[in-house]
Amino acid sequence: MIQAFNKDPEARKDYGFDWSAWLDTDTITTSTWTLPDGITSYAESNTTTGATIWLSGGTSGTDYLVTNQITTTGGRIEQRSLKIQVREQ
């Protein structure tokens, strides 16, 4: 199930995933975010168990699917997505 979050078009907010339960004892080596046109990333970061993206912009009334793909030290690759619902607040 994809989590959905509301965001005002003028807001600059962070979103992310805690991968620790899925990772077990493995750790994140790389994290990549994929965004559709119309919403902007102004920062990204990750730890050994989590990944975060900071988003700005977006058009009110539009939903954006943002996807995070990680690669682990054990060679596993996985991805998760979240839906950003841009609405005037």
PyMOL Python script that loads the backbone (N, CA, C, O; Angstrom):
from pymol import cmd

cmd.read_pdbstr("""\
ATOM      1  N   MET A   1       0.834  -1.177   0.000  1.00  0.00           N
ATOM      2  CA  MET A   1       0.000   0.000   0.000  1.00  0.00           C
ATOM      3  C   MET A   1       0.886   1.251   0.000  1.00  0.00           C
ATOM      4  O   MET A   1       1.815   1.353   0.802  1.00  0.00           O
ATOM      5  N   ILE A   2       0.610   2.169  -0.869  1.00  0.00           N
ATOM      6  CA  ILE A   2       1.376   3.395  -0.990  1.00  0.00           C
ATOM      7  C   ILE A   2       0.821   4.433  -0.018  1.00  0.00           C
ATOM      8  O   ILE A   2      -0.378   4.708  -0.008  1.00  0.00           O
ATOM      9  N   GLN A   3       1.712   5.010   0.805  1.00  0.00           N
ATOM     10  CA  GLN A   3       1.306   6.058   1.731  1.00  0.00           C
ATOM     11  C   GLN A   3       1.084   7.347   0.956  1.00  0.00           C
ATOM     12  O   GLN A   3       1.799   7.640  -0.002  1.00  0.00           O
ATOM     13  N   ALA A   4       0.074   8.124   1.384  1.00  0.00           N
ATOM     14  CA  ALA A   4      -0.224   9.404   0.755  1.00  0.00           C
ATOM     15  C   ALA A   4      -0.031  10.527   1.778  1.00  0.00           C
ATOM     16  O   ALA A   4      -0.378  10.382   2.950  1.00  0.00           O
ATOM     17  N   PHE A   5       0.528  11.645   1.314  1.00  0.00           N
ATOM     18  CA  PHE A   5       0.777  12.802   2.155  1.00  0.00           C
ATOM     19  C   PHE A   5       0.270  14.052   1.452  1.00  0.00           C
ATOM     20  O   PHE A   5       0.441  14.204   0.243  1.00  0.00           O
ATOM     21  N   ASN A   6      -0.355  14.948   2.212  1.00  0.00           N
ATOM     22  CA  ASN A   6      -0.781  16.229   1.674  1.00  0.00           C
ATOM     23  C   ASN A   6       0.361  17.226   1.782  1.00  0.00           C
ATOM     24  O   ASN A   6       1.109  17.227   2.759  1.00  0.00           O
ATOM     25  N   LYS A   7       0.489  18.079   0.764  1.00  0.00           N
ATOM     26  CA  LYS A   7       1.519  19.108   0.744  1.00  0.00           C
ATOM     27  C   LYS A   7       0.960  20.354   0.074  1.00  0.00           C
ATOM     28  O   LYS A   7       0.392  20.271  -1.015  1.00  0.00           O
ATOM     29  N   ASP A   8       1.114  21.496   0.708  1.00  0.00           N
ATOM     30  CA  ASP A   8       0.743  22.767   0.100  1.00  0.00           C
ATOM     31  C   ASP A   8       1.759  23.085  -1.007  1.00  0.00           C
ATOM     32  O   ASP A   8       2.935  22.751  -0.860  1.00  0.00           O
ATOM     33  N   PRO A   9       1.337  23.722  -2.114  1.00  0.00           N
ATOM     34  CA  PRO A   9       2.280  24.026  -3.195  1.00  0.00           C
ATOM     35  C   PRO A   9       3.458  24.902  -2.750  1.00  0.00           C
ATOM     36  O   PRO A   9       4.535  24.826  -3.340  1.00  0.00           O
ATOM     37  N   GLU A  10       3.269  25.721  -1.733  1.00  0.00           N
ATOM     38  CA  GLU A  10       4.326  26.617  -1.262  1.00  0.00           C
ATOM     39  C   GLU A  10       5.203  25.981  -0.179  1.00  0.00           C
ATOM     40  O   GLU A  10       6.238  26.541   0.184  1.00  0.00           O
ATOM     41  N   ALA A  11       4.803  24.834   0.330  1.00  0.00           N
ATOM     42  CA  ALA A  11       5.534  24.197   1.438  1.00  0.00           C
ATOM     43  C   ALA A  11       6.820  23.537   0.948  1.00  0.00           C
ATOM     44  O   ALA A  11       6.909  23.060  -0.183  1.00  0.00           O
ATOM     45  N   ARG A  12       7.805  23.525   1.830  1.00  0.00           N
ATOM     46  CA  ARG A  12       9.049  22.770   1.627  1.00  0.00           C
ATOM     47  C   ARG A  12       9.087  21.769   2.767  1.00  0.00           C
ATOM     48  O   ARG A  12       9.254  22.151   3.925  1.00  0.00           O
ATOM     49  N   LYS A  13       8.932  20.483   2.445  1.00  0.00           N
ATOM     50  CA  LYS A  13       8.788  19.461   3.482  1.00  0.00           C
ATOM     51  C   LYS A  13       9.643  18.241   3.176  1.00  0.00           C
ATOM     52  O   LYS A  13      10.015  17.986   2.031  1.00  0.00           O
ATOM     53  N   ASP A  14       9.947  17.485   4.250  1.00  0.00           N
ATOM     54  CA  ASP A  14      10.717  16.254   4.094  1.00  0.00           C
ATOM     55  C   ASP A  14       9.807  15.035   4.212  1.00  0.00           C
ATOM     56  O   ASP A  14       8.826  15.032   4.955  1.00  0.00           O
ATOM     57  N   TYR A  15      10.165  14.008   3.459  1.00  0.00           N
ATOM     58  CA  TYR A  15       9.442  12.740   3.420  1.00  0.00           C
ATOM     59  C   TYR A  15      10.488  11.641   3.362  1.00  0.00           C
ATOM     60  O   TYR A  15      11.615  11.875   2.924  1.00  0.00           O
ATOM     61  N   GLY A  16      10.124  10.454   3.796  1.00  0.00           N
ATOM     62  CA  GLY A  16      11.112   9.397   3.712  1.00  0.00           C
ATOM     63  C   GLY A  16      10.628   8.050   4.153  1.00  0.00           C
ATOM     64  O   GLY A  16       9.458   7.853   4.481  1.00  0.00           O
ATOM     65  N   PHE A  17      11.561   7.120   4.153  1.00  0.00           N
ATOM     66  CA  PHE A  17      11.282   5.740   4.526  1.00  0.00           C
ATOM     67  C   PHE A  17      12.273   5.268   5.573  1.00  0.00           C
ATOM     68  O   PHE A  17      13.470   5.546   5.496  1.00  0.00           O
ATOM     69  N   ASP A  18      11.749   4.550   6.551  1.00  0.00           N
ATOM     70  CA  ASP A  18      12.580   3.834   7.516  1.00  0.00           C
ATOM     71  C   ASP A  18      12.629   2.398   7.017  1.00  0.00           C
ATOM     72  O   ASP A  18      11.638   1.673   7.108  1.00  0.00           O
ATOM     73  N   TRP A  19      13.752   1.993   6.502  1.00  0.00           N
ATOM     74  CA  TRP A  19      13.925   0.669   5.907  1.00  0.00           C
ATOM     75  C   TRP A  19      14.392  -0.372   6.922  1.00  0.00           C
ATOM     76  O   TRP A  19      14.592  -1.527   6.547  1.00  0.00           O
ATOM     77  N   SER A  20      14.569  -0.013   8.176  1.00  0.00           N
ATOM     78  CA  SER A  20      15.238  -0.885   9.147  1.00  0.00           C
ATOM     79  C   SER A  20      14.584  -2.256   9.300  1.00  0.00           C
ATOM     80  O   SER A  20      15.297  -3.256   9.383  1.00  0.00           O
ATOM     81  N   ALA A  21      13.261  -2.338   9.340  1.00  0.00           N
ATOM     82  CA  ALA A  21      12.595  -3.641   9.499  1.00  0.00           C
ATOM     83  C   ALA A  21      12.872  -4.546   8.292  1.00  0.00           C
ATOM     84  O   ALA A  21      13.105  -5.744   8.456  1.00  0.00           O
ATOM     85  N   TRP A  22      12.848  -3.987   7.105  1.00  0.00           N
ATOM     86  CA  TRP A  22      13.095  -4.765   5.891  1.00  0.00           C
ATOM     87  C   TRP A  22      14.564  -5.169   5.800  1.00  0.00           C
ATOM     88  O   TRP A  22      14.880  -6.264   5.336  1.00  0.00           O
ATOM     89  N   LEU A  23      15.455  -4.295   6.239  1.00  0.00           N
ATOM     90  CA  LEU A  23      16.893  -4.553   6.122  1.00  0.00           C
ATOM     91  C   LEU A  23      17.398  -5.655   7.035  1.00  0.00           C
ATOM     92  O   LEU A  23      18.354  -6.350   6.690  1.00  0.00           O
ATOM     93  N   ASP A  24      16.780  -5.826   8.185  1.00  0.00           N
ATOM     94  CA  ASP A  24      17.272  -6.745   9.206  1.00  0.00           C
ATOM     95  C   ASP A  24      18.680  -6.297   9.594  1.00  0.00           C
ATOM     96  O   ASP A  24      18.824  -5.226  10.185  1.00  0.00           O
ATOM     97  N   THR A  25      19.718  -7.065   9.290  1.00  0.00           N
ATOM     98  CA  THR A  25      21.088  -6.664   9.647  1.00  0.00           C
ATOM     99  C   THR A  25      21.846  -6.044   8.467  1.00  0.00           C
ATOM    100  O   THR A  25      22.989  -5.615   8.625  1.00  0.00           O
ATOM    101  N   ASP A  26      21.220  -5.993   7.292  1.00  0.00           N
ATOM    102  CA  ASP A  26      21.833  -5.384   6.115  1.00  0.00           C
ATOM    103  C   ASP A  26      21.785  -3.855   6.272  1.00  0.00           C
ATOM    104  O   ASP A  26      21.093  -3.353   7.158  1.00  0.00           O
ATOM    105  N   THR A  27      22.506  -3.115   5.429  1.00  0.00           N
ATOM    106  CA  THR A  27      22.509  -1.662   5.498  1.00  0.00           C
ATOM    107  C   THR A  27      22.424  -1.052   4.095  1.00  0.00           C
ATOM    108  O   THR A  27      22.783  -1.689   3.105  1.00  0.00           O
ATOM    109  N   ILE A  28      21.947   0.177   4.033  1.00  0.00           N
ATOM    110  CA  ILE A  28      21.813   0.907   2.772  1.00  0.00           C
ATOM    111  C   ILE A  28      23.181   1.450   2.359  1.00  0.00           C
ATOM    112  O   ILE A  28      23.880   2.079   3.154  1.00  0.00           O
ATOM    113  N   THR A  29      23.551   1.192   1.093  1.00  0.00           N
ATOM    114  CA  THR A  29      24.777   1.788   0.558  1.00  0.00           C
ATOM    115  C   THR A  29      24.449   2.946  -0.382  1.00  0.00           C
ATOM    116  O   THR A  29      25.165   3.946  -0.401  1.00  0.00           O
ATOM    117  N   THR A  30      23.361   2.819  -1.171  1.00  0.00           N
ATOM    118  CA  THR A  30      22.946   3.916  -2.047  1.00  0.00           C
ATOM    119  C   THR A  30      21.434   4.074  -1.989  1.00  0.00           C
ATOM    120  O   THR A  30      20.696   3.112  -1.776  1.00  0.00           O
ATOM    121  N   SER A  31      20.998   5.297  -2.182  1.00  0.00           N
ATOM    122  CA  SER A  31      19.580   5.630  -2.210  1.00  0.00           C
ATOM    123  C   SER A  31      19.350   6.603  -3.354  1.00  0.00           C
ATOM    124  O   SER A  31      20.032   7.623  -3.453  1.00  0.00           O
ATOM    125  N   THR A  32      18.392   6.291  -4.218  1.00  0.00           N
ATOM    126  CA  THR A  32      18.075   7.129  -5.368  1.00  0.00           C
ATOM    127  C   THR A  32      16.587   7.430  -5.368  1.00  0.00           C
ATOM    128  O   THR A  32      15.773   6.531  -5.159  1.00  0.00           O
ATOM    129  N   TRP A  33      16.226   8.673  -5.598  1.00  0.00           N
ATOM    130  CA  TRP A  33      14.827   9.088  -5.667  1.00  0.00           C
ATOM    131  C   TRP A  33      14.464   9.416  -7.104  1.00  0.00           C
ATOM    132  O   TRP A  33      15.255  10.019  -7.828  1.00  0.00           O
ATOM    133  N   THR A  34      13.251   9.013  -7.522  1.00  0.00           N
ATOM    134  CA  THR A  34      12.729   9.331  -8.847  1.00  0.00           C
ATOM    135  C   THR A  34      11.481  10.178  -8.667  1.00  0.00           C
ATOM    136  O   THR A  34      10.566   9.815  -7.928  1.00  0.00           O
ATOM    137  N   LEU A  35      11.457  11.319  -9.360  1.00  0.00           N
ATOM    138  CA  LEU A  35      10.342  12.265  -9.253  1.00  0.00           C
ATOM    139  C   LEU A  35       9.731  12.527 -10.621  1.00  0.00           C
ATOM    140  O   LEU A  35      10.448  12.551 -11.622  1.00  0.00           O
ATOM    141  N   PRO A  36       8.416  12.724 -10.680  1.00  0.00           N
ATOM    142  CA  PRO A  36       7.819  13.153 -11.933  1.00  0.00           C
ATOM    143  C   PRO A  36       8.044  14.650 -12.140  1.00  0.00           C
ATOM    144  O   PRO A  36       8.389  15.360 -11.196  1.00  0.00           O
ATOM    145  N   ASP A  37       7.856  15.127 -13.352  1.00  0.00           N
ATOM    146  CA  ASP A  37       7.930  16.564 -13.623  1.00  0.00           C
ATOM    147  C   ASP A  37       6.879  17.286 -12.795  1.00  0.00           C
ATOM    148  O   ASP A  37       5.782  16.770 -12.581  1.00  0.00           O
ATOM    149  N   GLY A  38       7.220  18.482 -12.330  1.00  0.00           N
ATOM    150  CA  GLY A  38       6.250  19.321 -11.639  1.00  0.00           C
ATOM    151  C   GLY A  38       6.485  19.470 -10.156  1.00  0.00           C
ATOM    152  O   GLY A  38       5.962  20.400  -9.543  1.00  0.00           O
ATOM    153  N   ILE A  39       7.254  18.583  -9.563  1.00  0.00           N
ATOM    154  CA  ILE A  39       7.610  18.686  -8.151  1.00  0.00           C
ATOM    155  C   ILE A  39       9.134  18.598  -8.069  1.00  0.00           C
ATOM    156  O   ILE A  39       9.766  17.901  -8.863  1.00  0.00           O
ATOM    157  N   THR A  40       9.718  19.309  -7.104  1.00  0.00           N
ATOM    158  CA  THR A  40      11.171  19.466  -7.088  1.00  0.00           C
ATOM    159  C   THR A  40      11.785  18.959  -5.790  1.00  0.00           C
ATOM    160  O   THR A  40      11.256  19.189  -4.703  1.00  0.00           O
ATOM    161  N   SER A  41      12.902  18.270  -5.922  1.00  0.00           N
ATOM    162  CA  SER A  41      13.707  17.880  -4.771  1.00  0.00           C
ATOM    163  C   SER A  41      14.760  18.947  -4.559  1.00  0.00           C
ATOM    164  O   SER A  41      15.451  19.331  -5.503  1.00  0.00           O
ATOM    165  N   TYR A  42      14.894  19.439  -3.320  1.00  0.00           N
ATOM    166  CA  TYR A  42      15.961  20.386  -3.053  1.00  0.00           C
ATOM    167  C   TYR A  42      17.013  19.818  -2.115  1.00  0.00           C
ATOM    168  O   TYR A  42      18.016  20.474  -1.833  1.00  0.00           O
ATOM    169  N   ALA A  43      16.787  18.589  -1.627  1.00  0.00           N
ATOM    170  CA  ALA A  43      17.816  17.908  -0.833  1.00  0.00           C
ATOM    171  C   ALA A  43      17.421  16.440  -0.678  1.00  0.00           C
ATOM    172  O   ALA A  43      16.239  16.094  -0.666  1.00  0.00           O
ATOM    173  N   GLU A  44      18.431  15.593  -0.562  1.00  0.00           N
ATOM    174  CA  GLU A  44      18.238  14.164  -0.314  1.00  0.00           C
ATOM    175  C   GLU A  44      19.315  13.708   0.661  1.00  0.00           C
ATOM    176  O   GLU A  44      20.425  14.241   0.666  1.00  0.00           O
ATOM    177  N   SER A  45      18.980  12.718   1.484  1.00  0.00           N
ATOM    178  CA  SER A  45      19.984  12.143   2.370  1.00  0.00           C
ATOM    179  C   SER A  45      19.589  10.713   2.702  1.00  0.00           C
ATOM    180  O   SER A  45      18.443  10.305   2.515  1.00  0.00           O
ATOM    181  N   ASN A  46      20.562   9.966   3.198  1.00  0.00           N
ATOM    182  CA  ASN A  46      20.245   8.634   3.696  1.00  0.00           C
ATOM    183  C   ASN A  46      21.222   8.259   4.800  1.00  0.00           C
ATOM    184  O   ASN A  46      22.338   8.772   4.887  1.00  0.00           O
ATOM    185  N   THR A  47      20.753   7.344   5.637  1.00  0.00           N
ATOM    186  CA  THR A  47      21.591   6.737   6.663  1.00  0.00           C
ATOM    187  C   THR A  47      21.724   5.272   6.280  1.00  0.00           C
ATOM    188  O   THR A  47      21.352   4.889   5.171  1.00  0.00           O
ATOM    189  N   THR A  48      22.238   4.465   7.163  1.00  0.00           N
ATOM    190  CA  THR A  48      22.353   3.037   6.870  1.00  0.00           C
ATOM    191  C   THR A  48      21.002   2.334   6.925  1.00  0.00           C
ATOM    192  O   THR A  48      20.887   1.191   6.485  1.00  0.00           O
ATOM    193  N   THR A  49      19.959   3.011   7.468  1.00  0.00           N
ATOM    194  CA  THR A  49      18.641   2.367   7.596  1.00  0.00           C
ATOM    195  C   THR A  49      17.482   3.212   7.091  1.00  0.00           C
ATOM    196  O   THR A  49      16.340   2.755   7.143  1.00  0.00           O
ATOM    197  N   GLY A  50      17.723   4.411   6.611  1.00  0.00           N
ATOM    198  CA  GLY A  50      16.629   5.278   6.176  1.00  0.00           C
ATOM    199  C   GLY A  50      17.013   6.168   5.019  1.00  0.00           C
ATOM    200  O   GLY A  50      18.194   6.375   4.738  1.00  0.00           O
ATOM    201  N   ALA A  51      15.984   6.701   4.339  1.00  0.00           N
ATOM    202  CA  ALA A  51      16.200   7.600   3.207  1.00  0.00           C
ATOM    203  C   ALA A  51      15.190   8.740   3.300  1.00  0.00           C
ATOM    204  O   ALA A  51      14.015   8.524   3.600  1.00  0.00           O
ATOM    205  N   THR A  52      15.667   9.966   3.037  1.00  0.00           N
ATOM    206  CA  THR A  52      14.832  11.153   3.152  1.00  0.00           C
ATOM    207  C   THR A  52      15.002  12.034   1.927  1.00  0.00           C
ATOM    208  O   THR A  52      16.095  12.151   1.371  1.00  0.00           O
ATOM    209  N   ILE A  53      13.884  12.660   1.510  1.00  0.00           N
ATOM    210  CA  ILE A  53      13.911  13.634   0.424  1.00  0.00           C
ATOM    211  C   ILE A  53      13.135  14.857   0.880  1.00  0.00           C
ATOM    212  O   ILE A  53      12.120  14.735   1.566  1.00  0.00           O
ATOM    213  N   TRP A  54      13.615  16.043   0.496  1.00  0.00           N
ATOM    214  CA  TRP A  54      12.923  17.285   0.783  1.00  0.00           C
ATOM    215  C   TRP A  54      12.338  17.786  -0.531  1.00  0.00           C
ATOM    216  O   TRP A  54      13.039  17.901  -1.536  1.00  0.00           O
ATOM    217  N   LEU A  55      11.026  18.085  -0.506  1.00  0.00           N
ATOM    218  CA  LEU A  55      10.315  18.462  -1.724  1.00  0.00           C
ATOM    219  C   LEU A  55       9.758  19.877  -1.632  1.00  0.00           C
ATOM    220  O   LEU A  55       9.391  20.358  -0.560  1.00  0.00           O
ATOM    221  N   SER A  56       9.707  20.523  -2.786  1.00  0.00           N
ATOM    222  CA  SER A  56       9.068  21.827  -2.903  1.00  0.00           C
ATOM    223  C   SER A  56       8.258  21.847  -4.188  1.00  0.00           C
ATOM    224  O   SER A  56       8.429  21.004  -5.069  1.00  0.00           O
ATOM    225  N   GLY A  57       7.366  22.836  -4.273  1.00  0.00           N
ATOM    226  CA  GLY A  57       6.590  23.029  -5.497  1.00  0.00           C
ATOM    227  C   GLY A  57       5.442  22.053  -5.642  1.00  0.00           C
ATOM    228  O   GLY A  57       4.937  21.492  -4.670  1.00  0.00           O
ATOM    229  N   GLY A  58       5.053  21.872  -6.880  1.00  0.00           N
ATOM    230  CA  GLY A  58       3.892  21.063  -7.204  1.00  0.00           C
ATOM    231  C   GLY A  58       2.710  21.944  -7.555  1.00  0.00           C
ATOM    232  O   GLY A  58       2.631  23.092  -7.119  1.00  0.00           O
ATOM    233  N   THR A  59       1.796  21.408  -8.339  1.00  0.00           N
ATOM    234  CA  THR A  59       0.594  22.122  -8.761  1.00  0.00           C
ATOM    235  C   THR A  59      -0.582  21.669  -7.928  1.00  0.00           C
ATOM    236  O   THR A  59      -0.835  20.471  -7.802  1.00  0.00           O
ATOM    237  N   SER A  60      -1.303  22.619  -7.360  1.00  0.00           N
ATOM    238  CA  SER A  60      -2.461  22.281  -6.526  1.00  0.00           C
ATOM    239  C   SER A  60      -3.457  21.429  -7.312  1.00  0.00           C
ATOM    240  O   SER A  60      -3.777  21.727  -8.463  1.00  0.00           O
ATOM    241  N   GLY A  61      -3.936  20.372  -6.674  1.00  0.00           N
ATOM    242  CA  GLY A  61      -4.875  19.451  -7.304  1.00  0.00           C
ATOM    243  C   GLY A  61      -4.202  18.293  -8.021  1.00  0.00           C
ATOM    244  O   GLY A  61      -4.881  17.446  -8.601  1.00  0.00           O
ATOM    245  N   THR A  62      -2.878  18.247  -7.988  1.00  0.00           N
ATOM    246  CA  THR A  62      -2.125  17.201  -8.678  1.00  0.00           C
ATOM    247  C   THR A  62      -1.506  16.244  -7.656  1.00  0.00           C
ATOM    248  O   THR A  62      -1.027  16.671  -6.606  1.00  0.00           O
ATOM    249  N   ASP A  63      -1.522  14.959  -7.973  1.00  0.00           N
ATOM    250  CA  ASP A  63      -0.875  13.939  -7.160  1.00  0.00           C
ATOM    251  C   ASP A  63       0.406  13.509  -7.863  1.00  0.00           C
ATOM    252  O   ASP A  63       0.432  13.338  -9.082  1.00  0.00           O
ATOM    253  N   TYR A  64       1.471  13.335  -7.076  1.00  0.00           N
ATOM    254  CA  TYR A  64       2.780  12.960  -7.609  1.00  0.00           C
ATOM    255  C   TYR A  64       3.244  11.683  -6.945  1.00  0.00           C
ATOM    256  O   TYR A  64       3.180  11.562  -5.722  1.00  0.00           O
ATOM    257  N   LEU A  65       3.712  10.723  -7.735  1.00  0.00           N
ATOM    258  CA  LEU A  65       4.267   9.489  -7.212  1.00  0.00           C
ATOM    259  C   LEU A  65       5.786   9.628  -7.153  1.00  0.00           C
ATOM    260  O   LEU A  65       6.444   9.807  -8.177  1.00  0.00           O
ATOM    261  N   VAL A  66       6.333   9.542  -5.940  1.00  0.00           N
ATOM    262  CA  VAL A  66       7.763   9.709  -5.694  1.00  0.00           C
ATOM    263  C   VAL A  66       8.304   8.349  -5.243  1.00  0.00           C
ATOM    264  O   VAL A  66       7.753   7.737  -4.328  1.00  0.00           O
ATOM    265  N   THR A  67       9.368   7.878  -5.875  1.00  0.00           N
ATOM    266  CA  THR A  67       9.880   6.531  -5.612  1.00  0.00           C
ATOM    267  C   THR A  67      11.315   6.578  -5.101  1.00  0.00           C
ATOM    268  O   THR A  67      12.156   7.315  -5.615  1.00  0.00           O
ATOM    269  N   ASN A  68      11.570   5.771  -4.077  1.00  0.00           N
ATOM    270  CA  ASN A  68      12.912   5.616  -3.518  1.00  0.00           C
ATOM    271  C   ASN A  68      13.413   4.213  -3.805  1.00  0.00           C
ATOM    272  O   ASN A  68      12.740   3.233  -3.486  1.00  0.00           O
ATOM    273  N   GLN A  69      14.591   4.110  -4.407  1.00  0.00           N
ATOM    274  CA  GLN A  69      15.230   2.813  -4.627  1.00  0.00           C
ATOM    275  C   GLN A  69      16.524   2.779  -3.836  1.00  0.00           C
ATOM    276  O   GLN A  69      17.334   3.704  -3.895  1.00  0.00           O
ATOM    277  N   ILE A  70      16.706   1.686  -3.087  1.00  0.00           N
ATOM    278  CA  ILE A  70      17.937   1.515  -2.323  1.00  0.00           C
ATOM    279  C   ILE A  70      18.690   0.287  -2.813  1.00  0.00           C
ATOM    280  O   ILE A  70      18.106  -0.655  -3.350  1.00  0.00           O
ATOM    281  N   THR A  71      20.001   0.326  -2.611  1.00  0.00           N
ATOM    282  CA  THR A  71      20.870  -0.832  -2.798  1.00  0.00           C
ATOM    283  C   THR A  71      21.572  -1.050  -1.472  1.00  0.00           C
ATOM    284  O   THR A  71      21.997  -0.095  -0.821  1.00  0.00           O
ATOM    285  N   THR A  72      21.691  -2.308  -1.071  1.00  0.00           N
ATOM    286  CA  THR A  72      22.273  -2.616   0.231  1.00  0.00           C
ATOM    287  C   THR A  72      23.686  -3.187   0.096  1.00  0.00           C
ATOM    288  O   THR A  72      24.125  -3.564  -0.991  1.00  0.00           O
ATOM    289  N   THR A  73      24.372  -3.238   1.222  1.00  0.00           N
ATOM    290  CA  THR A  73      25.712  -3.823   1.224  1.00  0.00           C
ATOM    291  C   THR A  73      25.669  -5.294   0.830  1.00  0.00           C
ATOM    292  O   THR A  73      26.650  -5.826   0.310  1.00  0.00           O
ATOM    293  N   GLY A  74      24.544  -5.951   1.073  1.00  0.00           N
ATOM    294  CA  GLY A  74      24.383  -7.351   0.698  1.00  0.00           C
ATOM    295  C   GLY A  74      23.991  -7.545  -0.753  1.00  0.00           C
ATOM    296  O   GLY A  74      23.823  -8.680  -1.200  1.00  0.00           O
ATOM    297  N   GLY A  75      23.840  -6.438  -1.511  1.00  0.00           N
ATOM    298  CA  GLY A  75      23.516  -6.538  -2.934  1.00  0.00           C
ATOM    299  C   GLY A  75      22.036  -6.550  -3.249  1.00  0.00           C
ATOM    300  O   GLY A  75      21.657  -6.698  -4.411  1.00  0.00           O
ATOM    301  N   ARG A  76      21.182  -6.398  -2.237  1.00  0.00           N
ATOM    302  CA  ARG A  76      19.743  -6.367  -2.492  1.00  0.00           C
ATOM    303  C   ARG A  76      19.339  -4.995  -3.031  1.00  0.00           C
ATOM    304  O   ARG A  76      19.921  -3.972  -2.671  1.00  0.00           O
ATOM    305  N   ILE A  77      18.330  -4.999  -3.899  1.00  0.00           N
ATOM    306  CA  ILE A  77      17.760  -3.762  -4.439  1.00  0.00           C
ATOM    307  C   ILE A  77      16.257  -3.814  -4.186  1.00  0.00           C
ATOM    308  O   ILE A  77      15.597  -4.814  -4.468  1.00  0.00           O
ATOM    309  N   GLU A  78      15.731  -2.712  -3.647  1.00  0.00           N
ATOM    310  CA  GLU A  78      14.290  -2.637  -3.353  1.00  0.00           C
ATOM    311  C   GLU A  78      13.840  -1.205  -3.571  1.00  0.00           C
ATOM    312  O   GLU A  78      14.640  -0.272  -3.509  1.00  0.00           O
ATOM    313  N   GLN A  79      12.542  -1.040  -3.829  1.00  0.00           N
ATOM    314  CA  GLN A  79      12.000   0.299  -3.958  1.00  0.00           C
ATOM    315  C   GLN A  79      10.632   0.409  -3.315  1.00  0.00           C
ATOM    316  O   GLN A  79       9.879  -0.561  -3.222  1.00  0.00           O
ATOM    317  N   ARG A  80      10.332   1.633  -2.871  1.00  0.00           N
ATOM    318  CA  ARG A  80       9.035   1.980  -2.299  1.00  0.00           C
ATOM    319  C   ARG A  80       8.638   3.337  -2.858  1.00  0.00           C
ATOM    320  O   ARG A  80       9.482   4.160  -3.211  1.00  0.00           O
ATOM    321  N   SER A  81       7.321   3.546  -2.928  1.00  0.00           N
ATOM    322  CA  SER A  81       6.820   4.819  -3.437  1.00  0.00           C
ATOM    323  C   SER A  81       5.885   5.457  -2.429  1.00  0.00           C
ATOM    324  O   SER A  81       5.292   4.780  -1.589  1.00  0.00           O
ATOM    325  N   LEU A  82       5.764   6.771  -2.529  1.00  0.00           N
ATOM    326  CA  LEU A  82       4.770   7.501  -1.760  1.00  0.00           C
ATOM    327  C   LEU A  82       4.079   8.485  -2.683  1.00  0.00           C
ATOM    328  O   LEU A  82       4.644   8.927  -3.683  1.00  0.00           O
ATOM    329  N   LYS A  83       2.845   8.819  -2.330  1.00  0.00           N
ATOM    330  CA  LYS A  83       2.057   9.740  -3.130  1.00  0.00           C
ATOM    331  C   LYS A  83       2.017  11.089  -2.418  1.00  0.00           C
ATOM    332  O   LYS A  83       1.646  11.176  -1.247  1.00  0.00           O
ATOM    333  N   ILE A  84       2.399  12.127  -3.137  1.00  0.00           N
ATOM    334  CA  ILE A  84       2.332  13.487  -2.616  1.00  0.00           C
ATOM    335  C   ILE A  84       1.115  14.152  -3.278  1.00  0.00           C
ATOM    336  O   ILE A  84       1.079  14.349  -4.493  1.00  0.00           O
ATOM    337  N   GLN A  85       0.126  14.491  -2.448  1.00  0.00           N
ATOM    338  CA  GLN A  85      -1.092  15.126  -2.925  1.00  0.00           C
ATOM    339  C   GLN A  85      -0.967  16.624  -2.663  1.00  0.00           C
ATOM    340  O   GLN A  85      -1.076  17.076  -1.523  1.00  0.00           O
ATOM    341  N   VAL A  86      -0.740  17.377  -3.714  1.00  0.00           N
ATOM    342  CA  VAL A  86      -0.552  18.818  -3.551  1.00  0.00           C
ATOM    343  C   VAL A  86      -1.924  19.491  -3.532  1.00  0.00           C
ATOM    344  O   VAL A  86      -2.698  19.405  -4.485  1.00  0.00           O
ATOM    345  N   ARG A  87      -2.196  20.167  -2.405  1.00  0.00           N
ATOM    346  CA  ARG A  87      -3.480  20.831  -2.194  1.00  0.00           C
ATOM    347  C   ARG A  87      -3.233  22.144  -1.463  1.00  0.00           C
ATOM    348  O   ARG A  87      -2.377  22.218  -0.581  1.00  0.00           O
ATOM    349  N   GLU A  88      -3.983  23.178  -1.831  1.00  0.00           N
ATOM    350  CA  GLU A  88      -3.930  24.443  -1.089  1.00  0.00           C
ATOM    351  C   GLU A  88      -4.405  24.153   0.329  1.00  0.00           C
ATOM    352  O   GLU A  88      -5.427  23.495   0.525  1.00  0.00           O
ATOM    353  N   GLN A  89      -3.676  24.637   1.299  1.00  0.00           N
ATOM    354  CA  GLN A  89      -4.061  24.404   2.708  1.00  0.00           C
ATOM    355  C   GLN A  89      -4.257  25.704   3.445  1.00  0.00           C
ATOM    356  O   GLN A  89      -4.581  25.698   4.633  1.00  0.00           O
TER     357      GLN A  89
END
""", "prot")
cmd.dss("prot")
cmd.show_as("cartoon", "prot")
cmd.util.cbc("prot")
cmd.orient("prot")
